[in-house]
Amino acid sequence: MTIHAVIFDLDGVIVSTDEYHYQAWQQIADEEGISFDRRINERLRGVSRMESLEIILRQAPRSYSETEKLGLAHRKNEYYRQLLNRLTPGDILPGVMAMLAAIKRRQVKTAIGSSSRNTPTILEKIGLADAFDAIADGNQIARSKPDPEVFLLAADKLGISPENCAVVEDAEAGIEAALRAGMRAVGVGSAAHCPQAHIRASAIADLDVDELLA
């Protein structure tokens, strides 16, 4: 397997907005009288906004109509987008810029593969809107991870076969999506303990570029 492209998840890999997601969901839960904590929040990693809402609503004291669910998801996203205004290039996670530079020197392509519909806003806020050869995000897909759609779309945009792509992910759902896409799976952060990942490291800063591309 020769790697010609590296596809990065965004949140938790390039930048961390986990705390903003948590705060936004916590505000929704408080307003609706739903029990919610960081333990439940961990189950939301790598899944879509509506799927996250369904997980949270399992603790709700009443049922919600589909219209109400859409309203809750919209409110959550508005709270989250307000928090994103705090992002700056200083929020890029350690090792990311060095990794991107090392990959570029080896003439390997890069892409973002994220389920988030806020991907363009986040990349703009941290100054990386033009740093990747392709971007595939939640605005362009119908199925979120662990479905491989977003990674296959990124590979297609790059013009690289899936078997020649590596995916860097921090969520188990993302690792599963990468494997289902037929790509090399690299687990960092929370996914560093995922046994299915081909390569594991606590953070991008701990990854060896030559091992990643070997």
C-alpha positions as YAML, in Angstrom:
chain: A
units: angstrom
residues:
- id: 1
  name: MET
  ca: [0.00, 0.00, 0.00]
- id: 2
  name: THR
  ca: [1.69, 3.17, -1.24]
- id: 3
  name: ILE
  ca: [0.23, 6.35, 0.28]
- id: 4
  name: HIS
  ca: [-0.34, 9.21, -2.16]
- id: 5
  name: ALA
  ca: [-2.80, 11.19, -0.01]
- id: 6
  name: VAL
  ca: [-3.51, 11.81, 3.67]
- id: 7
  name: ILE
  ca: [-7.06, 12.67, 4.69]
- id: 8
  name: PHE
  ca: [-7.48, 14.39, 8.05]
- id: 9
  name: ASP
  ca: [-10.53, 14.51, 10.24]
- id: 10
  name: LEU
  ca: [-10.95, 18.08, 11.49]
- id: 11
  name: ASP
  ca: [-12.23, 18.25, 15.04]
- id: 12
  name: GLY
  ca: [-9.86, 16.56, 17.45]
- id: 13
  name: VAL
  ca: [-7.15, 16.13, 14.82]
- id: 14
  name: ILE
  ca: [-6.44, 19.55, 13.31]
- id: 15
  name: VAL
  ca: [-8.17, 21.63, 15.97]
- id: 16
  name: SER
  ca: [-10.21, 20.78, 19.04]
- id: 17
  name: THR
  ca: [-13.69, 22.24, 19.38]
- id: 18
  name: ASP
  ca: [-14.89, 19.38, 21.59]
- id: 19
  name: GLU
  ca: [-15.43, 21.74, 24.52]
- id: 20
  name: TYR
  ca: [-17.57, 24.04, 22.37]
- id: 21
  name: HIS
  ca: [-19.71, 21.10, 21.26]
- id: 22
  name: TYR
  ca: [-20.10, 20.03, 24.86]
- id: 23
  name: GLN
  ca: [-21.07, 23.51, 26.04]
- id: 24
  name: ALA
  ca: [-23.64, 23.89, 23.26]
- id: 25
  name: TRP
  ca: [-25.23, 20.51, 23.94]
- id: 26
  name: GLN
  ca: [-25.16, 21.21, 27.69]
- id: 27
  name: GLN
  ca: [-27.08, 24.44, 27.11]
- id: 28
  name: ILE
  ca: [-29.72, 22.57, 25.12]
- id: 29
  name: ALA
  ca: [-29.98, 19.87, 27.77]
- id: 30
  name: ASP
  ca: [-30.32, 22.43, 30.57]
- id: 31
  name: GLU
  ca: [-33.02, 24.31, 28.68]
- id: 32
  name: GLU
  ca: [-34.96, 21.09, 28.05]
- id: 33
  name: GLY
  ca: [-34.44, 19.54, 31.48]
- id: 34
  name: ILE
  ca: [-32.47, 16.60, 30.07]
- id: 35
  name: SER
  ca: [-29.76, 14.81, 32.02]
- id: 36
  name: PHE
  ca: [-26.45, 15.27, 30.20]
- id: 37
  name: ASP
  ca: [-22.81, 15.01, 31.25]
- id: 38
  name: ARG
  ca: [-19.33, 14.47, 29.83]
- id: 39
  name: ARG
  ca: [-19.74, 10.71, 29.94]
- id: 40
  name: ILE
  ca: [-22.69, 10.93, 27.55]
- id: 41
  name: ASN
  ca: [-20.82, 13.54, 25.54]
- id: 42
  name: GLU
  ca: [-18.04, 11.02, 24.83]
- id: 43
  name: ARG
  ca: [-20.56, 8.92, 22.91]
- id: 44
  name: LEU
  ca: [-21.13, 11.80, 20.49]
- id: 45
  name: ARG
  ca: [-17.60, 11.66, 19.04]
- id: 46
  name: GLY
  ca: [-17.53, 11.26, 15.27]
- id: 47
  name: VAL
  ca: [-21.30, 11.12, 14.75]
- id: 48
  name: SER
  ca: [-23.59, 13.63, 13.07]
- id: 49
  name: ARG
  ca: [-25.55, 16.37, 14.80]
- id: 50
  name: MET
  ca: [-28.91, 14.60, 14.44]
- id: 51
  name: GLU
  ca: [-27.47, 11.28, 15.62]
- id: 52
  name: SER
  ca: [-25.92, 13.08, 18.59]
- id: 53
  name: LEU
  ca: [-29.29, 14.60, 19.41]
- id: 54
  name: GLU
  ca: [-30.94, 11.18, 19.34]
- id: 55
  name: ILE
  ca: [-28.39, 9.91, 21.87]
- id: 56
  name: ILE
  ca: [-29.07, 12.88, 24.17]
- id: 57
  name: LEU
  ca: [-32.85, 12.54, 23.86]
- id: 58
  name: ARG
  ca: [-32.69, 9.00, 25.25]
- id: 59
  name: GLN
  ca: [-32.42, 10.74, 28.64]
- id: 60
  name: ALA
  ca: [-35.34, 13.13, 27.95]
- id: 61
  name: PRO
  ca: [-38.45, 13.02, 30.16]
- id: 62
  name: ARG
  ca: [-40.70, 13.27, 27.10]
- id: 63
  name: SER
  ca: [-40.73, 12.41, 23.41]
- id: 64
  name: TYR
  ca: [-40.02, 14.95, 20.66]
- id: 65
  name: SER
  ca: [-41.53, 15.28, 17.21]
- id: 66
  name: GLU
  ca: [-39.30, 15.41, 14.15]
- id: 67
  name: THR
  ca: [-40.02, 19.13, 13.84]
- id: 68
  name: GLU
  ca: [-39.00, 19.70, 17.46]
- id: 69
  name: LYS
  ca: [-35.81, 17.68, 16.92]
- id: 70
  name: LEU
  ca: [-34.86, 19.82, 13.94]
- id: 71
  name: GLY
  ca: [-35.46, 22.91, 16.07]
- id: 72
  name: LEU
  ca: [-33.23, 21.60, 18.85]
- id: 73
  name: ALA
  ca: [-30.45, 20.73, 16.40]
- id: 74
  name: HIS
  ca: [-30.68, 24.20, 14.88]
- id: 75
  name: ARG
  ca: [-30.48, 25.85, 18.31]
- id: 76
  name: LYS
  ca: [-27.49, 23.74, 19.26]
- id: 77
  name: ASN
  ca: [-25.68, 24.69, 16.08]
- id: 78
  name: GLU
  ca: [-26.36, 28.38, 16.66]
- id: 79
  name: TYR
  ca: [-24.88, 28.14, 20.17]
- id: 80
  name: TYR
  ca: [-21.91, 26.23, 18.76]
- id: 81
  name: ARG
  ca: [-21.31, 28.72, 15.94]
- id: 82
  name: GLN
  ca: [-21.29, 31.57, 18.44]
- id: 83
  name: LEU
  ca: [-18.57, 29.75, 20.39]
- id: 84
  name: LEU
  ca: [-16.56, 29.17, 17.19]
- id: 85
  name: ASN
  ca: [-15.99, 32.91, 16.96]
- id: 86
  name: ARG
  ca: [-13.39, 32.42, 19.69]
- id: 87
  name: LEU
  ca: [-11.21, 30.23, 17.43]
- id: 88
  name: THR
  ca: [-7.86, 31.55, 16.17]
- id: 89
  name: PRO
  ca: [-4.81, 29.99, 14.47]
- id: 90
  name: GLY
  ca: [-3.45, 29.54, 17.97]
- id: 91
  name: ASP
  ca: [-6.01, 26.76, 18.46]
- id: 92
  name: ILE
  ca: [-4.39, 24.50, 15.85]
- id: 93
  name: LEU
  ca: [-3.25, 21.40, 17.71]
- id: 94
  name: PRO
  ca: [0.48, 20.80, 18.34]
- id: 95
  name: GLY
  ca: [2.33, 19.09, 15.52]
- id: 96
  name: VAL
  ca: [-0.26, 19.79, 12.83]
- id: 97
  name: MET
  ca: [1.64, 22.47, 10.92]
- id: 98
  name: ALA
  ca: [4.87, 20.46, 11.01]
- id: 99
  name: MET
  ca: [3.02, 17.38, 9.78]
- id: 100
  name: LEU
  ca: [1.38, 19.26, 6.90]
- id: 101
  name: ALA
  ca: [4.73, 20.76, 5.87]
- id: 102
  name: ALA
  ca: [6.45, 17.35, 5.98]
- id: 103
  name: ILE
  ca: [3.73, 15.76, 3.86]
- id: 104
  name: LYS
  ca: [3.88, 18.56, 1.33]
- id: 105
  name: ARG
  ca: [7.67, 18.22, 1.03]
- id: 106
  name: ARG
  ca: [7.10, 14.60, 0.04]
- id: 107
  name: GLN
  ca: [4.64, 15.74, -2.66]
- id: 108
  name: VAL
  ca: [1.77, 13.84, -1.05]
- id: 109
  name: LYS
  ca: [-1.71, 15.36, -1.30]
- id: 110
  name: THR
  ca: [-3.84, 16.30, 1.71]
- id: 111
  name: ALA
  ca: [-7.56, 16.63, 2.34]
- id: 112
  name: ILE
  ca: [-10.08, 17.21, 5.09]
- id: 113
  name: GLY
  ca: [-12.71, 14.53, 5.62]
- id: 114
  name: SER
  ca: [-15.14, 15.74, 8.27]
- id: 115
  name: SER
  ca: [-18.80, 15.12, 9.02]
- id: 116
  name: SER
  ca: [-19.12, 18.67, 10.35]
- id: 117
  name: ARG
  ca: [-21.13, 21.17, 8.34]
- id: 118
  name: ASN
  ca: [-19.17, 23.91, 10.08]
- id: 119
  name: THR
  ca: [-15.91, 22.79, 8.45]
- id: 120
  name: PRO
  ca: [-15.55, 25.89, 6.19]
- id: 121
  name: THR
  ca: [-16.08, 28.25, 9.15]
- id: 122
  name: ILE
  ca: [-13.59, 26.40, 11.37]
- id: 123
  name: LEU
  ca: [-10.89, 26.27, 8.69]
- id: 124
  name: GLU
  ca: [-11.33, 29.98, 8.00]
- id: 125
  name: LYS
  ca: [-11.09, 30.88, 11.69]
- id: 126
  name: ILE
  ca: [-7.85, 28.96, 12.16]
- id: 127
  name: GLY
  ca: [-6.32, 30.19, 8.91]
- id: 128
  name: LEU
  ca: [-6.25, 26.86, 7.05]
- id: 129
  name: ALA
  ca: [-9.01, 27.44, 4.49]
- id: 130
  name: ASP
  ca: [-6.53, 27.05, 1.60]
- id: 131
  name: ALA
  ca: [-4.11, 24.61, 3.22]
- id: 132
  name: PHE
  ca: [-5.58, 21.39, 1.77]
- id: 133
  name: ASP
  ca: [-5.88, 20.02, -1.76]
- id: 134
  name: ALA
  ca: [-9.51, 19.02, -1.18]
- id: 135
  name: ILE
  ca: [-12.24, 19.36, 1.43]
- id: 136
  name: ALA
  ca: [-15.10, 16.92, 1.96]
- id: 137
  name: ASP
  ca: [-17.51, 17.77, 4.76]
- id: 138
  name: GLY
  ca: [-20.99, 17.36, 6.15]
- id: 139
  name: ASN
  ca: [-22.46, 19.76, 3.61]
- id: 140
  name: GLN
  ca: [-21.64, 17.34, 0.80]
- id: 141
  name: ILE
  ca: [-22.61, 13.93, 2.17]
- id: 142
  name: ALA
  ca: [-25.80, 12.09, 3.08]
- id: 143
  name: ARG
  ca: [-24.32, 9.60, 5.55]
- id: 144
  name: SER
  ca: [-21.96, 10.38, 8.42]
- id: 145
  name: LYS
  ca: [-19.23, 8.17, 9.90]
- id: 146
  name: PRO
  ca: [-18.89, 5.23, 10.37]
- id: 147
  name: ASP
  ca: [-20.17, 5.26, 6.79]
- id: 148
  name: PRO
  ca: [-17.11, 5.79, 4.55]
- id: 149
  name: GLU
  ca: [-18.84, 8.30, 2.26]
- id: 150
  name: VAL
  ca: [-16.92, 11.40, 3.37]
- id: 151
  name: PHE
  ca: [-13.52, 9.71, 2.95]
- id: 152
  name: LEU
  ca: [-14.43, 8.24, -0.43]
- id: 153
  name: LEU
  ca: [-15.57, 11.69, -1.54]
- id: 154
  name: ALA
  ca: [-12.27, 13.20, -0.42]
- id: 155
  name: ALA
  ca: [-10.32, 10.56, -2.33]
- id: 156
  name: ASP
  ca: [-12.43, 11.18, -5.42]
- id: 157
  name: LYS
  ca: [-11.82, 14.93, -5.20]
- id: 158
  name: LEU
  ca: [-8.09, 14.26, -4.94]
- id: 159
  name: GLY
  ca: [-8.15, 11.80, -7.82]
- id: 160
  name: ILE
  ca: [-6.46, 9.16, -5.63]
- id: 161
  name: SER
  ca: [-7.60, 5.55, -5.25]
- id: 162
  name: PRO
  ca: [-8.86, 4.72, -1.74]
- id: 163
  name: GLU
  ca: [-6.17, 2.07, -1.21]
- id: 164
  name: ASN
  ca: [-3.54, 4.78, -1.68]
- id: 165
  name: CYS
  ca: [-5.04, 7.02, 1.04]
- id: 166
  name: ALA
  ca: [-4.35, 7.23, 4.76]
- id: 167
  name: VAL
  ca: [-6.88, 8.67, 7.19]
- id: 168
  name: VAL
  ca: [-5.94, 10.38, 10.46]
- id: 169
  name: GLU
  ca: [-8.81, 10.13, 12.95]
- id: 170
  name: ASP
  ca: [-9.47, 10.63, 16.65]
- id: 171
  name: ALA
  ca: [-12.80, 8.76, 16.82]
- id: 172
  name: GLU
  ca: [-13.56, 5.05, 16.62]
- id: 173
  name: ALA
  ca: [-16.38, 5.79, 14.16]
- id: 174
  name: GLY
  ca: [-13.82, 7.49, 11.91]
- id: 175
  name: ILE
  ca: [-11.42, 4.54, 12.12]
- id: 176
  name: GLU
  ca: [-14.26, 2.22, 11.12]
- id: 177
  name: ALA
  ca: [-15.16, 4.53, 8.22]
- id: 178
  name: ALA
  ca: [-11.55, 4.57, 7.00]
- id: 179
  name: LEU
  ca: [-11.34, 0.78, 7.09]
- id: 180
  name: ARG
  ca: [-14.66, 0.43, 5.28]
- id: 181
  name: ALA
  ca: [-13.29, 2.79, 2.63]
- id: 182
  name: GLY
  ca: [-10.29, 0.49, 2.16]
- id: 183
  name: MET
  ca: [-7.84, 3.09, 3.47]
- id: 184
  name: ARG
  ca: [-4.99, 3.00, 5.99]
- id: 185
  name: ALA
  ca: [-6.38, 4.03, 9.38]
- id: 186
  name: VAL
  ca: [-4.28, 6.15, 11.73]
- id: 187
  name: GLY
  ca: [-5.68, 6.63, 15.22]
- id: 188
  name: VAL
  ca: [-4.72, 9.61, 17.37]
- id: 189
  name: GLY
  ca: [-6.18, 10.99, 20.60]
- id: 190
  name: SER
  ca: [-9.14, 8.87, 21.70]
- id: 191
  name: ALA
  ca: [-8.64, 6.55, 18.71]
- id: 192
  name: ALA
  ca: [-5.07, 5.76, 19.77]
- id: 193
  name: HIS
  ca: [-6.51, 2.86, 21.75]
- id: 194
  name: CYS
  ca: [-8.50, 1.50, 18.79]
- id: 195
  name: PRO
  ca: [-6.98, -1.93, 17.96]
- id: 196
  name: GLN
  ca: [-8.28, -1.82, 14.38]
- id: 197
  name: ALA
  ca: [-6.10, 1.19, 13.49]
- id: 198
  name: HIS
  ca: [-3.01, 0.39, 11.43]
- id: 199
  name: ILE
  ca: [-0.98, 3.10, 13.21]
- id: 200
  name: ARG
  ca: [-1.66, 4.59, 16.65]
- id: 201
  name: ALA
  ca: [-0.24, 7.64, 18.43]
- id: 202
  name: SER
  ca: [-1.39, 9.83, 21.30]
- id: 203
  name: ALA
  ca: [-1.36, 12.92, 19.05]
- id: 204
  name: ILE
  ca: [-0.30, 14.09, 15.60]
- id: 205
  name: ALA
  ca: [2.89, 15.47, 17.16]
- id: 206
  name: ASP
  ca: [3.87, 11.88, 18.00]
- id: 207
  name: LEU
  ca: [3.33, 10.49, 14.49]
- id: 208
  name: ASP
  ca: [6.29, 9.56, 12.31]
- id: 209
  name: VAL
  ca: [5.67, 10.90, 8.79]
- id: 210
  name: ASP
  ca: [7.75, 8.20, 7.11]
- id: 211
  name: GLU
  ca: [5.84, 5.47, 8.94]
- id: 212
  name: LEU
  ca: [2.57, 7.12, 7.99]
- id: 213
  name: LEU
  ca: [3.48, 7.17, 4.29]
- id: 214
  name: ALA
  ca: [5.51, 3.95, 4.13]
...
